[in-house]
Amino acid sequence: MIPFSPPRIDEKIINEVISALKSGWITTGPRTKLFEEHLKDYCGAKKVLCLNSATAGLELMLRWFGVKEGDEVILPAYTYTATANVVVHCGAKPVFVDVNEEDFNISLKAVEEAINEHTKVIMPVDIGGFPCDYDSIRTIINKTGIKKLFKPQGIEQEKLGRILLLSDAAHSLGAWYKGHRTGHPHLADVTVFSFHAVKNLTTAEGGAICLNLPEPFDNNDLYTHLCVKSLHGQNKDALQKTQKGNWRYDIVEAGYKFNMTDLQAAIGLIELERYDSDMLKKRAYIFSRYENAFKKYQWAKTPLTKDSHRETSYHVFMLRINGINENQRDAIIQSIFDKEVAVNVHFIPLPMMSFYKSLGYQIADFPQTYANYSCEISLPVYYNLSDEQIESVINAVINSVEASVK
Ligand SMILES: *Cc1c(COP(=O)(O)O)cnc(C)c1O
């Protein structure tokens, strides 16, 4: 069986984790701080905070911004559930909007229509690794009429004076937007990456927040504040407490337990060091192999990887089969699995999930989301995928689709 997305765990990673284990410091410490610095340099972010997941990062930022009951957060209907669950955790309402046909990303028109006086945050998702149109989302947020609608509550909202642009960049580390990588201040106020086992860069589990808030925010002060907030509201972390005589600490709020460990950071440091040269290069190569193989077929629609100002991080190869319905897609997936190739669907839209249906959401309200989903099949993309395996994936897909559509 060709697996869908195994991590790249080689001697170099294993040795770095062993070094961390032997160092005597395994929780948040020097490796986490170093990984934060390297990520900051890589993205051009003002400040980076590493945590135990992207979900934790998104929730931490919503909590920091004071999102609560009565507030609304706009996000695509087409995403992983983490994007919406964190809004529910805060007691606020996730407002799903439809997506584009072309790139699977949040529709600007739908975003603008969804904004009202309760809107506090917009959370675009760079689906499959292709960046959203951040300049256009900013333009919407900064329109006079829309700024007037914003009703700030609490000091952070007063200070920003507009809707927060919080990017769920779980897929898009290393992607480009107008000459900047995701995580750069040009894109969003805050960008959150995931280092979950299936993501482009993994730390087994993990995530990072790129802090790029505008003046008068001080992103260094905010980093310090969020360190405390992500560790029980304790004003000193474990490492600081080990310093001579520095044992006394205080709890300044009932904070969370979201910190990254140095074992995770050990994996991340190696992953990042060779991310462009190995990982992105290999993923782009696999994408181009798939693209070349499928482009001669009328039934195939390959994912957008580049336009005049953007380039994907080549995270998910989201193939669409023109002219099929959901049942036919499911049958094709079964046939591909029968040929010993693991594929997937990114994603089952949130309005189709039991929990979100129980809150009253219906997929019929998101026609493009459903259309994209019902003919989508995600193909294996990972570092150790060999040329032979790529060939097997291509043949399995072509044979399964041709048998089904004829
Ligand atoms: C994976 C993923 C997340 C969650 O990342 P974790 O690090 O597992 O919390 C959030 N959003 C999207 C779109 C994802 O695919």
The ligand as an SDF file (V2000), in Angstrom:
LIG
                    3D

 15 15  0  0  0  0  0  0  0  0999 V2000
   -4.2290   20.6290   10.5850 C   0  0  0  0  0  0  0  0  0  0  0  0
   -5.0980   21.8310   10.5430 C   0  0  0  0  0  0  0  0  0  0  0  0
   -5.3260   22.6170   11.6860 C   0  0  0  0  0  0  0  0  0  0  0  0
   -4.9530   22.1750   13.0590 C   0  0  0  0  0  0  0  0  0  0  0  0
   -3.6250   21.9930   13.2790 O   0  0  0  0  0  0  0  0  0  0  0  0
   -3.1570   21.3090   14.6520 P   0  0  0  0  0  0  0  0  0  0  0  0
   -1.7110   21.6460   14.7270 O   0  0  0  0  0  0  0  0  0  0  0  0
   -3.4260   19.8390   14.5100 O   0  0  0  0  0  0  0  0  0  0  0  0
   -3.9400   21.9120   15.7410 O   0  0  0  0  0  0  0  0  0  0  0  0
   -6.0140   23.7980   11.5490 C   0  0  0  0  0  0  0  0  0  0  0  0
   -6.5050   24.1760   10.3640 N   0  0  0  0  0  0  0  0  0  0  0  0
   -6.3340   23.4410    9.2570 C   0  0  0  0  0  0  0  0  0  0  0  0
   -6.8850   23.9520    7.9600 C   0  0  0  0  0  0  0  0  0  0  0  0
   -5.6490   22.2340    9.3100 C   0  0  0  0  0  0  0  0  0  0  0  0
   -5.5370   21.4700    8.2150 O   0  0  0  0  0  0  0  0  0  0  0  0
  1  2  1  0
  2  3  1  0
  2 14  2  0
  3  4  1  0
  3 10  2  0
  4  5  1  0
  5  6  1  0
  6  7  2  0
  6  8  1  0
  6  9  1  0
 10 11  1  0
 11 12  2  0
 12 13  1  0
 12 14  1  0
 14 15  1  0
M  END
$$$$
